[in-house]
């Protein structure tokens, strides 16, 4: 069997943590920022844990992570 390929788009978007959780960055902070409040933009910074409903799909895209 050949090696499985990692989905490169997923590899750039997600980080697998040591305990097995997956980190992702928040959406809606790329453009059209003038109409968004400073409080809202501040809340969109940083990373969060991936929701349990999506973990199985993301792990399938990252076979060696």
N, C-alpha and C positions, 0 to 999 in steps of 0.2 A: 504494500500500500504506500502511495506517496504521502508526503507530509500534508497536513491540513493547512489551508491558507487562512491567515487572519484578515478580517475585513478592515482595511486600512482606515477607512472613514471612522469606524467605531474606535479603533486604537487611538486616534487623535482626540476623540471626544471623552473617553472614559479612562479612569485610573482604578486599578484593582488594588485594594489595601491589603495589608498583611493578614488581617482577620478574615478576609474573604468578601468584605463589602466593596461596593463600587461607588466611586465619587464621580460627580458630573458638575459642570458649571451651569449657572442659571441662564435662562434665555431672556430676550428682550432688552439687551444692553448694547447692541451693536450700532444702531442708527436711529434716527428720529428721536433724539434725546432732548431736544429743546422743550417739548411739550410735557415731558415726564418730570415729576417733582424730584427735588434733591433727595428727599426721604425715600422715595420709591427706588431711585437709582442706587442709593446706598444699600438698600435691602437686597438688591440684585447682585451685589458683589460676592465674591467668594464661591465656595463649593458646597454641595449638599449630598447626602446619601441618595443613591438611586432608589426609587420606590420598589417595593417587593414584587409588584406586578410586572416589572420590566426586567428584573434580574436574570431570569432564565433566558430571555431573548438575547440580552447583551452578552451573557457568558457563552452562548452559542457562537456569537460573532468573534469572540476572543478565546480560541481554543487553548492557547498556551499561557494565558494570564492567570 
